[in-house]
Amino acid sequence: MESKRARLDRFLAKTLQIPRKQVRQLLLARRVAVDGACATDMDLQVDEFSLIALDEQPLQQQTPRYYMVHKPVGVVSATQDEQHATVLELLPPSLRAGLHIVGRLDLNTSGLVLLTNDSRWSAALMQPGAHVEKEYLVTLANPLTPEYAPAFAAGMYFGFEDITTAPAQLEIVSSHNARVLLTEGKYHQIKRMFGRFRNPVVALHRSRVGTLALDESLSPGQWRALEADEVVQASS
Ligand code: URA
């Protein structure tokens, strides 16, 4: 999700419907404040959550919002879909506007999905360099063997995209169950990694993204808002 960043002078010209020359005059007259500080630089970058005021009157006020959802199997990780219910539709209509998904899950995967309207936060969690750890609980058709963990740790080459997966941790929980930790999210990554062993994934569940564990009190289909400290910890 792209951040909606823009130059301050563009934002003011558009919002106030005035020419840039007049915007410059407002800035020079020190009548504009951004996040509580007087703003005179027209190149200053602002976004949808910047507190921008003219003569101490707010010009935009958007509250960032953050939710965790327990996605059930059969619900699609999209904001719109013609065939299936979407994770967004698990929230009441009044809360849906402006939200986007932070890290999708396949249709037949269950577990933790995050929704927010804060693109800076989602970028901090999901950008490739962030290496945020995702935990998955996997049920397999065939028994696991000791060869799996070293192969996951070494990384696997996927010729189609010409990539090698980053080191992943695999812990055998029982004969047909594993816990897998990934720091990236390639297309169908877990299913394809077990596919190397010709071992189909029967059930896949995401239980954690970074510091955020799926709240055990949430049944499939339920959601809750994140606490302020959860939001800060997740992206730091
Ligand atoms: N890996 C998969 O194969 N599917 C998911 O939904 C997530 C990780």
Residues whose N, C-alpha, C, O or C-beta is under 5 A from the ligand:
A	BS01	URA	R104 L105 D106 T109 H188 Q189 I190 K191
